Amino acid sequence: MQTPQRLKQLGFLGFNTVASLRKGTSVIPDVPCVYLVLYTSKSNPDFINPGTGGFFKGKNPNVSIEELQANWIDNEPIIYIGKATSLHRRIWLYIKFGNGHPVGHYGGRYIWQIKDSGSLIICWKPITDQDPADIESRLIQEFKAQHNGQRPFANLIG
């Protein structure tokens, strides 16, 4: 389990709540990054159906409460690992999608079915000398190795 303190030691920055980013994303740099969405509450979340995610191209982003519960990993703060060539644009789209707008950010959509998604934390690590996709893939593989092959809660296959 990676705590926010340990993530800071590994070079992650930001640690902004979704609620604060809904007010503005100017604190997000426009650089290539990997980013994490963290759930730091001691108790498991309450899930909602429907969630707040947008319907991109008419596709319903919601899944059943049972599916959300089946994907949840107890006591693990990292619930999504993402990549971006422009972090500012990527997070702006992610927040916009979570506010119900039909934008193309379908990945990580499970977080928008967490009742208190505003308390989630987004942090990032700038990537200057490698492809963010390679770092994202490595981080997901490391996560899976520590969690019996399970991906982070909102990192979906397909």
CNS distance restraints for C-alpha pairs under 8 A (distance, minus, plus):
assign (resid   1 and name CA) (resid  75 and name CA) 7.73 0.50 0.50
assign (resid   1 and name CA) (resid  76 and name CA) 5.77 0.50 0.50
assign (resid   1 and name CA) (resid  77 and name CA) 7.19 0.50 0.50
assign (resid   2 and name CA) (resid   6 and name CA) 6.00 0.50 0.50
assign (resid   2 and name CA) (resid   7 and name CA) 6.41 0.50 0.50
assign (resid   2 and name CA) (resid  76 and name CA) 7.62 0.50 0.50
assign (resid   2 and name CA) (resid  77 and name CA) 7.02 0.50 0.50
assign (resid   2 and name CA) (resid  78 and name CA) 7.31 0.50 0.50
assign (resid   3 and name CA) (resid   7 and name CA) 6.20 0.50 0.50
assign (resid   3 and name CA) (resid  77 and name CA) 6.99 0.50 0.50
assign (resid   4 and name CA) (resid   8 and name CA) 6.19 0.50 0.50
assign (resid   5 and name CA) (resid   9 and name CA) 6.49 0.50 0.50
assign (resid   6 and name CA) (resid  10 and name CA) 6.39 0.50 0.50
assign (resid   7 and name CA) (resid  11 and name CA) 6.54 0.50 0.50
assign (resid   7 and name CA) (resid  12 and name CA) 5.52 0.50 0.50
assign (resid   8 and name CA) (resid  12 and name CA) 4.83 0.50 0.50
assign (resid   8 and name CA) (resid  13 and name CA) 6.45 0.50 0.50
assign (resid  11 and name CA) (resid 125 and name CA) 6.06 0.50 0.50
assign (resid  12 and name CA) (resid 123 and name CA) 6.09 0.50 0.50
assign (resid  12 and name CA) (resid 124 and name CA) 5.10 0.50 0.50
assign (resid  12 and name CA) (resid 125 and name CA) 4.53 0.50 0.50
assign (resid  12 and name CA) (resid 126 and name CA) 7.90 0.50 0.50
assign (resid  13 and name CA) (resid 123 and name CA) 5.47 0.50 0.50
assign (resid  13 and name CA) (resid 124 and name CA) 5.29 0.50 0.50
assign (resid  13 and name CA) (resid 125 and name CA) 6.06 0.50 0.50
assign (resid  14 and name CA) (resid  27 and name CA) 7.96 0.50 0.50
assign (resid  14 and name CA) (resid  28 and name CA) 7.70 0.50 0.50
assign (resid  14 and name CA) (resid 122 and name CA) 6.97 0.50 0.50
assign (resid  14 and name CA) (resid 123 and name CA) 4.88 0.50 0.50
assign (resid  14 and name CA) (resid 124 and name CA) 6.37 0.50 0.50
assign (resid  15 and name CA) (resid 121 and name CA) 5.59 0.50 0.50
assign (resid  15 and name CA) (resid 122 and name CA) 5.27 0.50 0.50
assign (resid  15 and name CA) (resid 123 and name CA) 4.50 0.50 0.50
assign (resid  15 and name CA) (resid 124 and name CA) 7.79 0.50 0.50
assign (resid  16 and name CA) (resid  20 and name CA) 6.55 0.50 0.50
assign (resid  16 and name CA) (resid  21 and name CA) 6.89 0.50 0.50
assign (resid  16 and name CA) (resid 121 and name CA) 5.32 0.50 0.50
assign (resid  16 and name CA) (resid 122 and name CA) 5.39 0.50 0.50
assign (resid  16 and name CA) (resid 123 and name CA) 6.65 0.50 0.50
assign (resid  17 and name CA) (resid  21 and name CA) 6.38 0.50 0.50
assign (resid  17 and name CA) (resid 118 and name CA) 6.40 0.50 0.50
assign (resid  17 and name CA) (resid 119 and name CA) 5.57 0.50 0.50
assign (resid  17 and name CA) (resid 120 and name CA) 5.45 0.50 0.50
assign (resid  17 and name CA) (resid 121 and name CA) 4.30 0.50 0.50
assign (resid  17 and name CA) (resid 122 and name CA) 6.21 0.50 0.50
assign (resid  18 and name CA) (resid  22 and name CA) 6.10 0.50 0.50
assign (resid  18 and name CA) (resid  95 and name CA) 7.38 0.50 0.50
assign (resid  18 and name CA) (resid 117 and name CA) 6.89 0.50 0.50
assign (resid  18 and name CA) (resid 118 and name CA) 4.67 0.50 0.50
assign (resid  18 and name CA) (resid 119 and name CA) 6.13 0.50 0.50
assign (resid  18 and name CA) (resid 120 and name CA) 5.62 0.50 0.50
assign (resid  18 and name CA) (resid 121 and name CA) 6.05 0.50 0.50
assign (resid  18 and name CA) (resid 122 and name CA) 6.92 0.50 0.50
assign (resid  19 and name CA) (resid  23 and name CA) 6.96 0.50 0.50
assign (resid  19 and name CA) (resid 117 and name CA) 7.90 0.50 0.50
assign (resid  19 and name CA) (resid 118 and name CA) 4.30 0.50 0.50
assign (resid  19 and name CA) (resid 119 and name CA) 6.38 0.50 0.50
assign (resid  19 and name CA) (resid 120 and name CA) 7.95 0.50 0.50
assign (resid  20 and name CA) (resid  24 and name CA) 6.90 0.50 0.50
assign (resid  20 and name CA) (resid 118 and name CA) 7.89 0.50 0.50
assign (resid  21 and name CA) (resid  25 and name CA) 5.19 0.50 0.50
assign (resid  21 and name CA) (resid  95 and name CA) 7.34 0.50 0.50
assign (resid  22 and name CA) (resid  95 and name CA) 6.45 0.50 0.50
assign (resid  25 and name CA) (resid  88 and name CA) 7.00 0.50 0.50
assign (resid  25 and name CA) (resid  91 and name CA) 7.63 0.50 0.50
assign (resid  25 and name CA) (resid  92 and name CA) 6.39 0.50 0.50
assign (resid  26 and name CA) (resid  88 and name CA) 7.80 0.50 0.50
assign (resid  28 and name CA) (resid  87 and name CA) 6.83 0.50 0.50
assign (resid  28 and name CA) (resid  88 and name CA) 5.11 0.50 0.50
assign (resid  28 and name CA) (resid  91 and name CA) 7.79 0.50 0.50
assign (resid  29 and name CA) (resid  87 and name CA) 6.32 0.50 0.50
assign (resid  29 and name CA) (resid  88 and name CA) 5.52 0.50 0.50
assign (resid  30 and name CA) (resid  86 and name CA) 5.11 0.50 0.50
assign (resid  30 and name CA) (resid  87 and name CA) 5.35 0.50 0.50
assign (resid  30 and name CA) (resid  88 and name CA) 4.82 0.50 0.50
assign (resid  30 and name CA) (resid  89 and name CA) 7.26 0.50 0.50
assign (resid  31 and name CA) (resid  84 and name CA) 7.95 0.50 0.50
assign (resid  31 and name CA) (resid  85 and name CA) 6.40 0.50 0.50
assign (resid  31 and name CA) (resid  86 and name CA) 5.06 0.50 0.50
assign (resid  31 and name CA) (resid  87 and name CA) 5.64 0.50 0.50
assign (resid  31 and name CA) (resid  88 and name CA) 7.37 0.50 0.50
assign (resid  31 and name CA) (resid 126 and name CA) 6.60 0.50 0.50
assign (resid  31 and name CA) (resid 127 and name CA) 7.77 0.50 0.50
assign (resid  32 and name CA) (resid  83 and name CA) 7.78 0.50 0.50
assign (resid  32 and name CA) (resid  84 and name CA) 5.49 0.50 0.50
assign (resid  32 and name CA) (resid  85 and name CA) 4.07 0.50 0.50
assign (resid  32 and name CA) (resid  86 and name CA) 5.25 0.50 0.50
assign (resid  32 and name CA) (resid  87 and name CA) 5.98 0.50 0.50
assign (resid  32 and name CA) (resid 126 and name CA) 5.87 0.50 0.50
assign (resid  32 and name CA) (resid 127 and name CA) 5.50 0.50 0.50
assign (resid  32 and name CA) (resid 128 and name CA) 6.92 0.50 0.50
assign (resid  32 and name CA) (resid 132 and name CA) 6.60 0.50 0.50
assign (resid  33 and name CA) (resid  83 and name CA) 5.88 0.50 0.50
assign (resid  33 and name CA) (resid  84 and name CA) 5.36 0.50 0.50
assign (resid  33 and name CA) (resid  85 and name CA) 6.47 0.50 0.50
assign (resid  33 and name CA) (resid  86 and name CA) 7.39 0.50 0.50
assign (resid  33 and name CA) (resid  87 and name CA) 6.03 0.50 0.50
assign (resid  33 and name CA) (resid 124 and name CA) 6.28 0.50 0.50
assign (resid  33 and name CA) (resid 125 and name CA) 5.38 0.50 0.50
assign (resid  33 and name CA) (resid 126 and name CA) 4.30 0.50 0.50
assign (resid  33 and name CA) (resid 127 and name CA) 4.96 0.50 0.50
assign (resid  33 and name CA) (resid 132 and name CA) 5.92 0.50 0.50
assign (resid  34 and name CA) (resid  81 and name CA) 7.25 0.50 0.50
assign (resid  34 and name CA) (resid  82 and name CA) 5.64 0.50 0.50
assign (resid  34 and name CA) (resid  83 and name CA) 4.30 0.50 0.50
assign (resid  34 and name CA) (resid  84 and name CA) 6.23 0.50 0.50
assign (resid  34 and name CA) (resid 124 and name CA) 5.67 0.50 0.50
assign (resid  34 and name CA) (resid 125 and name CA) 5.50 0.50 0.50
assign (resid  34 and name CA) (resid 126 and name CA) 6.71 0.50 0.50
assign (resid  34 and name CA) (resid 127 and name CA) 7.08 0.50 0.50
assign (resid  34 and name CA) (resid 132 and name CA) 5.90 0.50 0.50
assign (resid  34 and name CA) (resid 135 and name CA) 7.03 0.50 0.50
assign (resid  34 and name CA) (resid 136 and name CA) 6.17 0.50 0.50
assign (resid  35 and name CA) (resid  81 and name CA) 5.90 0.50 0.50
assign (resid  35 and name CA) (resid  82 and name CA) 5.14 0.50 0.50
assign (resid  35 and name CA) (resid  83 and name CA) 6.01 0.50 0.50
assign (resid  35 and name CA) (resid  84 and name CA) 7.83 0.50 0.50
assign (resid  35 and name CA) (resid 122 and name CA) 6.93 0.50 0.50
assign (resid  35 and name CA) (resid 123 and name CA) 5.60 0.50 0.50
assign (resid  35 and name CA) (resid 124 and name CA) 4.04 0.50 0.50
assign (resid  35 and name CA) (resid 125 and name CA) 6.27 0.50 0.50
assign (resid  36 and name CA) (resid  78 and name CA) 6.59 0.50 0.50
assign (resid  36 and name CA) (resid  79 and name CA) 7.46 0.50 0.50
assign (resid  36 and name CA) (resid  80 and name CA) 5.55 0.50 0.50
assign (resid  36 and name CA) (resid  81 and name CA) 4.70 0.50 0.50
assign (resid  36 and name CA) (resid  82 and name CA) 6.23 0.50 0.50
assign (resid  36 and name CA) (resid 122 and name CA) 5.67 0.50 0.50
assign (resid  36 and name CA) (resid 123 and name CA) 5.44 0.50 0.50
assign (resid  36 and name CA) (resid 124 and name CA) 6.22 0.50 0.50
assign (resid  37 and name CA) (resid  78 and name CA) 6.07 0.50 0.50
assign (resid  37 and name CA) (resid  79 and name CA) 5.72 0.50 0.50
assign (resid  37 and name CA) (resid  80 and name CA) 5.01 0.50 0.50
assign (resid  37 and name CA) (resid  81 and name CA) 6.67 0.50 0.50
assign (resid  37 and name CA) (resid 120 and name CA) 6.61 0.50 0.50
assign (resid  37 and name CA) (resid 121 and name CA) 5.60 0.50 0.50
assign (resid  37 and name CA) (resid 122 and name CA) 4.67 0.50 0.50
assign (resid  37 and name CA) (resid 123 and name CA) 6.73 0.50 0.50
assign (resid  38 and name CA) (resid  77 and name CA) 4.99 0.50 0.50
assign (resid  38 and name CA) (resid  78 and name CA) 4.72 0.50 0.50
assign (resid  38 and name CA) (resid  79 and name CA) 5.68 0.50 0.50
assign (resid  38 and name CA) (resid  80 and name CA) 7.22 0.50 0.50
assign (resid  38 and name CA) (resid 120 and name CA) 5.67 0.50 0.50
assign (resid  38 and name CA) (resid 121 and name CA) 4.96 0.50 0.50
assign (resid  38 and name CA) (resid 122 and name CA) 6.30 0.50 0.50
assign (resid  38 and name CA) (resid 123 and name CA) 7.94 0.50 0.50
assign (resid  39 and name CA) (resid  76 and name CA) 7.71 0.50 0.50
assign (resid  39 and name CA) (resid  77 and name CA) 4.72 0.50 0.50
assign (resid  39 and name CA) (resid  78 and name CA) 6.53 0.50 0.50
assign (resid  39 and name CA) (resid  79 and name CA) 6.62 0.50 0.50
assign (resid  39 and name CA) (resid 119 and name CA) 7.69 0.50 0.50
assign (resid  39 and name CA) (resid 120 and name CA) 5.31 0.50 0.50
assign (resid  39 and name CA) (resid 121 and name CA) 6.66 0.50 0.50
assign (resid  40 and name CA) (resid  77 and name CA) 5.40 0.50 0.50
assign (resid  40 and name CA) (resid 120 and name CA) 7.40 0.50 0.50
assign (resid  40 and name CA) (resid 121 and name CA) 7.91 0.50 0.50
assign (resid  41 and name CA) (resid  45 and name CA) 7.90 0.50 0.50
assign (resid  42 and name CA) (resid  75 and name CA) 7.27 0.50 0.50
assign (resid  44 and name CA) (resid  74 and name CA) 6.84 0.50 0.50
assign (resid  44 and name CA) (resid  75 and name CA) 7.99 0.50 0.50
assign (resid  45 and name CA) (resid 114 and name CA) 6.32 0.50 0.50
assign (resid  45 and name CA) (resid 115 and name CA) 7.08 0.50 0.50
assign (resid  45 and name CA) (resid 116 and name CA) 7.72 0.50 0.50
assign (resid  46 and name CA) (resid 114 and name CA) 6.05 0.50 0.50
assign (resid  46 and name CA) (resid 115 and name CA) 5.48 0.50 0.50
assign (resid  46 and name CA) (resid 116 and name CA) 7.70 0.50 0.50
assign (resid  47 and name CA) (resid  65 and name CA) 6.32 0.50 0.50
assign (resid  47 and name CA) (resid  68 and name CA) 7.43 0.50 0.50
assign (resid  47 and name CA) (resid 113 and name CA) 5.45 0.50 0.50
assign (resid  47 and name CA) (resid 114 and name CA) 4.61 0.50 0.50
assign (resid  47 and name CA) (resid 115 and name CA) 5.24 0.50 0.50
assign (resid  48 and name CA) (resid  65 and name CA) 7.03 0.50 0.50
assign (resid  48 and name CA) (resid 113 and name CA) 5.09 0.50 0.50
assign (resid  48 and name CA) (resid 114 and name CA) 6.17 0.50 0.50
assign (resid  48 and name CA) (resid 115 and name CA) 5.62 0.50 0.50
assign (resid  49 and name CA) (resid  62 and name CA) 6.70 0.50 0.50
assign (resid  49 and name CA) (resid  63 and name CA) 7.39 0.50 0.50
assign (resid  49 and name CA) (resid  64 and name CA) 6.89 0.50 0.50
assign (resid  49 and name CA) (resid  65 and name CA) 6.78 0.50 0.50
assign (resid  49 and name CA) (resid 113 and name CA) 6.43 0.50 0.50
assign (resid  50 and name CA) (resid  62 and name CA) 5.97 0.50 0.50
assign (resid  50 and name CA) (resid 113 and name CA) 6.86 0.50 0.50
assign (resid  51 and name CA) (resid  62 and name CA) 6.36 0.50 0.50
assign (resid  51 and name CA) (resid 112 and name CA) 5.35 0.50 0.50
assign (resid  51 and name CA) (resid 113 and name CA) 4.16 0.50 0.50
assign (resid  51 and name CA) (resid 114 and name CA) 7.29 0.50 0.50
assign (resid  51 and name CA) (resid 115 and name CA) 7.73 0.50 0.50
assign (resid  52 and name CA) (resid  98 and name CA) 5.47 0.50 0.50
assign (resid  52 and name CA) (resid  99 and name CA) 5.88 0.50 0.50
assign (resid  52 and name CA) (resid 100 and name CA) 5.31 0.50 0.50
assign (resid  52 and name CA) (resid 112 and name CA) 5.40 0.50 0.50
assign (resid  52 and name CA) (resid 113 and name CA) 6.64 0.50 0.50
assign (resid  53 and name CA) (resid  61 and name CA) 6.29 0.50 0.50
assign (resid  53 and name CA) (resid  62 and name CA) 7.64 0.50 0.50
assign (resid  53 and name CA) (resid  97 and name CA) 5.37 0.50 0.50
assign (resid  53 and name CA) (resid  98 and name CA) 4.37 0.50 0.50
assign (resid  53 and name CA) (resid  99 and name CA) 6.20 0.50 0.50
assign (resid  53 and name CA) (resid 100 and name CA) 4.68 0.50 0.50
assign (resid  53 and name CA) (resid 101 and name CA) 7.20 0.50 0.50
assign (resid  53 and name CA) (resid 109 and name CA) 6.64 0.50 0.50
assign (resid  53 and name CA) (resid 112 and name CA) 5.51 0.50 0.50
assign (resid  53 and name CA) (resid 113 and name CA) 7.69 0.50 0.50
assign (resid  54 and name CA) (resid  60 and name CA) 7.81 0.50 0.50
assign (resid  54 and name CA) (resid  61 and name CA) 6.94 0.50 0.50
assign (resid  54 and name CA) (resid  97 and name CA) 5.11 0.50 0.50
assign (resid  54 and name CA) (resid  98 and name CA) 6.46 0.50 0.50
assign (resid  54 and name CA) (resid  99 and name CA) 6.96 0.50 0.50
assign (resid  54 and name CA) (resid 100 and name CA) 3.83 0.50 0.50
assign (resid  54 and name CA) (resid 101 and name CA) 4.60 0.50 0.50
assign (resid  54 and name CA) (resid 102 and name CA) 4.63 0.50 0.50
assign (resid  54 and name CA) (resid 103 and name CA) 6.88 0.50 0.50
assign (resid  55 and name CA) (resid  59 and name CA) 5.19 0.50 0.50
assign (resid  55 and name CA) (resid  60 and name CA) 5.34 0.50 0.50
assign (resid  55 and name CA) (resid  61 and name CA) 6.23 0.50 0.50
assign (resid  55 and name CA) (resid 100 and name CA) 7.23 0.50 0.50
assign (resid  55 and name CA) (resid 101 and name CA) 7.14 0.50 0.50
assign (resid  55 and name CA) (resid 102 and name CA) 5.04 0.50 0.50
assign (resid  55 and name CA) (resid 103 and name CA) 7.81 0.50 0.50
assign (resid  56 and name CA) (resid  60 and name CA) 7.61 0.50 0.50
assign (resid  56 and name CA) (resid 101 and name CA) 7.81 0.50 0.50
assign (resid  56 and name CA) (resid 102 and name CA) 4.32 0.50 0.50
assign (resid  56 and name CA) (resid 103 and name CA) 5.60 0.50 0.50
assign (resid  56 and name CA) (resid 104 and name CA) 6.08 0.50 0.50
assign (resid  56 and name CA) (resid 106 and name CA) 7.42 0.50 0.50
assign (resid  57 and name CA) (resid 102 and name CA) 7.07 0.50 0.50
assign (resid  61 and name CA) (resid 106 and name CA) 7.14 0.50 0.50
assign (resid  61 and name CA) (resid 109 and name CA) 6.38 0.50 0.50
assign (resid  61 and name CA) (resid 110 and name CA) 7.88 0.50 0.50
assign (resid  62 and name CA) (resid 109 and name CA) 7.77 0.50 0.50
assign (resid  62 and name CA) (resid 110 and name CA) 7.37 0.50 0.50
assign (resid  62 and name CA) (resid 113 and name CA) 7.24 0.50 0.50
assign (resid  63 and name CA) (resid  67 and name CA) 6.47 0.50 0.50
assign (resid  63 and name CA) (resid  68 and name CA) 7.10 0.50 0.50
assign (resid  63 and name CA) (resid 110 and name CA) 7.85 0.50 0.50
assign (resid  64 and name CA) (resid  68 and name CA) 6.52 0.50 0.50
assign (resid  65 and name CA) (resid  69 and name CA) 6.16 0.50 0.50
assign (resid  66 and name CA) (resid  70 and name CA) 6.09 0.50 0.50
assign (resid  67 and name CA) (resid  71 and name CA) 6.33 0.50 0.50
assign (resid  68 and name CA) (resid  72 and name CA) 6.28 0.50 0.50
assign (resid  68 and name CA) (resid 110 and name CA) 7.19 0.50 0.50
assign (resid  68 and name CA) (resid 153 and name CA) 7.99 0.50 0.50
assign (resid  71 and name CA) (resid 153 and name CA) 5.35 0.50 0.50
assign (resid  71 and name CA) (resid 154 and name CA) 7.92 0.50 0.50
assign (resid  72 and name CA) (resid 153 and name CA) 5.34 0.50 0.50
assign (resid  73 and name CA) (resid 152 and name CA) 7.67 0.50 0.50
assign (resid  73 and name CA) (resid 153 and name CA) 6.71 0.50 0.50
assign (resid  78 and name CA) (resid 152 and name CA) 6.57 0.50 0.50
assign (resid  78 and name CA) (resid 153 and name CA) 7.96 0.50 0.50
assign (resid  79 and name CA) (resid 111 and name CA) 7.95 0.50 0.50
assign (resid  79 and name CA) (resid 152 and name CA) 4.91 0.50 0.50
assign (resid  79 and name CA) (resid 153 and name CA) 4.79 0.50 0.50
assign (resid  79 and name CA) (resid 154 and name CA) 5.77 0.50 0.50
assign (resid  79 and name CA) (resid 155 and name CA) 7.58 0.50 0.50
assign (resid  80 and name CA) (resid 108 and name CA) 6.47 0.50 0.50
assign (resid  80 and name CA) (resid 152 and name CA) 5.47 0.50 0.50
assign (resid  80 and name CA) (resid 153 and name CA) 6.36 0.50 0.50
assign (resid  80 and name CA) (resid 154 and name CA) 5.15 0.50 0.50
assign (resid  80 and name CA) (resid 155 and name CA) 5.56 0.50 0.50
assign (resid  81 and name CA) (resid 136 and name CA) 6.60 0.50 0.50
assign (resid  81 and name CA) (resid 139 and name CA) 7.49 0.50 0.50
assign (resid  81 and name CA) (resid 140 and name CA) 6.94 0.50 0.50
assign (resid  81 and name CA) (resid 152 and name CA) 7.19 0.50 0.50
assign (resid  81 and name CA) (resid 155 and name CA) 6.76 0.50 0.50
assign (resid  82 and name CA) (resid 136 and name CA) 6.18 0.50 0.50
assign (resid  83 and name CA) (resid  87 and name CA) 7.80 0.50 0.50
assign (resid  83 and name CA) (resid 132 and name CA) 5.59 0.50 0.50
assign (resid  83 and name CA) (resid 133 and name CA) 5.98 0.50 0.50
assign (resid  83 and name CA) (resid 136 and name CA) 5.91 0.50 0.50
assign (resid  84 and name CA) (resid  90 and name CA) 6.16 0.50 0.50
assign (resid  84 and name CA) (resid 132 and name CA) 6.54 0.50 0.50
assign (resid  84 and name CA) (resid 133 and name CA) 7.85 0.50 0.50
assign (resid  85 and name CA) (resid 132 and name CA) 7.03 0.50 0.50
assign (resid  86 and name CA) (resid  90 and name CA) 6.19 0.50 0.50
assign (resid  87 and name CA) (resid  91 and name CA) 6.01 0.50 0.50
assign (resid  88 and name CA) (resid  92 and name CA) 6.01 0.50 0.50
assign (resid  89 and name CA) (resid  93 and name CA) 6.13 0.50 0.50
assign (resid  90 and name CA) (resid  94 and name CA) 6.16 0.50 0.50
assign (resid  91 and name CA) (resid  95 and name CA) 6.06 0.50 0.50
assign (resid  92 and name CA) (resid  96 and name CA) 6.10 0.50 0.50
assign (resid  93 and name CA) (resid  97 and name CA) 6.00 0.50 0.50
assign (resid  93 and name CA) (resid 103 and name CA) 6.75 0.50 0.50
assign (resid  93 and name CA) (resid 104 and name CA) 7.53 0.50 0.50
assign (resid  93 and name CA) (resid 105 and name CA) 6.41 0.50 0.50
assign (resid  94 and name CA) (resid  98 and name CA) 6.22 0.50 0.50
assign (resid  94 and name CA) (resid 105 and name CA) 5.83 0.50 0.50
assign (resid  95 and name CA) (resid  99 and name CA) 6.22 0.50 0.50
assign (resid  96 and name CA) (resid 100 and name CA) 6.77 0.50 0.50
assign (resid  96 and name CA) (resid 101 and name CA) 5.72 0.50 0.50
assign (resid  96 and name CA) (resid 103 and name CA) 7.21 0.50 0.50
assign (resid  97 and name CA) (resid 101 and name CA) 4.94 0.50 0.50
assign (resid  97 and name CA) (resid 102 and name CA) 6.28 0.50 0.50
assign (resid  97 and name CA) (resid 103 and name CA) 5.65 0.50 0.50
assign (resid  97 and name CA) (resid 104 and name CA) 7.60 0.50 0.50
assign (resid  97 and name CA) (resid 105 and name CA) 6.32 0.50 0.50
assign (resid  97 and name CA) (resid 106 and name CA) 7.86 0.50 0.50
assign (resid  98 and name CA) (resid 109 and name CA) 7.81 0.50 0.50
assign (resid  98 and name CA) (resid 112 and name CA) 5.70 0.50 0.50
assign (resid 105 and name CA) (resid 109 and name CA) 7.77 0.50 0.50
assign (resid 107 and name CA) (resid 154 and name CA) 7.67 0.50 0.50
assign (resid 107 and name CA) (resid 155 and name CA) 7.08 0.50 0.50
assign (resid 107 and name CA) (resid 156 and name CA) 7.07 0.50 0.50
assign (resid 108 and name CA) (resid 154 and name CA) 4.66 0.50 0.50
assign (resid 108 and name CA) (resid 155 and name CA) 5.68 0.50 0.50
assign (resid 108 and name CA) (resid 156 and name CA) 7.03 0.50 0.50
assign (resid 109 and name CA) (resid 113 and name CA) 7.65 0.50 0.50
assign (resid 109 and name CA) (resid 154 and name CA) 6.61 0.50 0.50
assign (resid 110 and name CA) (resid 114 and name CA) 7.33 0.50 0.50
assign (resid 110 and name CA) (resid 153 and name CA) 7.57 0.50 0.50
assign (resid 110 and name CA) (resid 154 and name CA) 5.20 0.50 0.50
assign (resid 111 and name CA) (resid 117 and name CA) 6.56 0.50 0.50
assign (resid 111 and name CA) (resid 154 and name CA) 6.31 0.50 0.50
assign (resid 112 and name CA) (resid 117 and name CA) 6.16 0.50 0.50
assign (resid 113 and name CA) (resid 117 and name CA) 7.52 0.50 0.50
assign (resid 116 and name CA) (resid 120 and name CA) 7.61 0.50 0.50
assign (resid 127 and name CA) (resid 131 and name CA) 7.37 0.50 0.50
assign (resid 127 and name CA) (resid 132 and name CA) 6.29 0.50 0.50
assign (resid 130 and name CA) (resid 134 and name CA) 7.32 0.50 0.50
assign (resid 130 and name CA) (resid 135 and name CA) 7.52 0.50 0.50
assign (resid 131 and name CA) (resid 135 and name CA) 6.72 0.50 0.50
assign (resid 132 and name CA) (resid 136 and name CA) 6.05 0.50 0.50
assign (resid 133 and name CA) (resid 137 and name CA) 6.09 0.50 0.50
assign (resid 134 and name CA) (resid 138 and name CA) 6.20 0.50 0.50
assign (resid 135 and name CA) (resid 139 and name CA) 6.11 0.50 0.50
assign (resid 136 and name CA) (resid 140 and name CA) 6.20 0.50 0.50
assign (resid 137 and name CA) (resid 141 and name CA) 6.17 0.50 0.50
assign (resid 138 and name CA) (resid 142 and name CA) 6.14 0.50 0.50
assign (resid 139 and name CA) (resid 143 and name CA) 6.08 0.50 0.50
assign (resid 140 and name CA) (resid 144 and name CA) 6.10 0.50 0.50
assign (resid 140 and name CA) (resid 151 and name CA) 6.62 0.50 0.50
assign (resid 140 and name CA) (resid 152 and name CA) 7.46 0.50 0.50
assign (resid 141 and name CA) (resid 145 and name CA) 6.18 0.50 0.50
assign (resid 142 and name CA) (resid 146 and name CA) 6.45 0.50 0.50
assign (resid 143 and name CA) (resid 147 and name CA) 6.26 0.50 0.50
assign (resid 143 and name CA) (resid 149 and name CA) 7.99 0.50 0.50
assign (resid 143 and name CA) (resid 150 and name CA) 7.71 0.50 0.50
assign (resid 143 and name CA) (resid 151 and name CA) 6.72 0.50 0.50
assign (resid 143 and name CA) (resid 152 and name CA) 7.21 0.50 0.50
assign (resid 144 and name CA) (resid 148 and name CA) 6.08 0.50 0.50
assign (resid 144 and name CA) (resid 149 and name CA) 4.29 0.50 0.50
assign (resid 144 and name CA) (resid 150 and name CA) 5.06 0.50 0.50
assign (resid 144 and name CA) (resid 151 and name CA) 5.45 0.50 0.50
assign (resid 144 and name CA) (resid 152 and name CA) 7.81 0.50 0.50
assign (resid 145 and name CA) (resid 149 and name CA) 5.82 0.50 0.50
assign (resid 147 and name CA) (resid 151 and name CA) 7.64 0.50 0.50
assign (resid 151 and name CA) (resid 155 and name CA) 6.07 0.50 0.50
assign (resid 151 and name CA) (resid 156 and name CA) 7.51 0.50 0.50
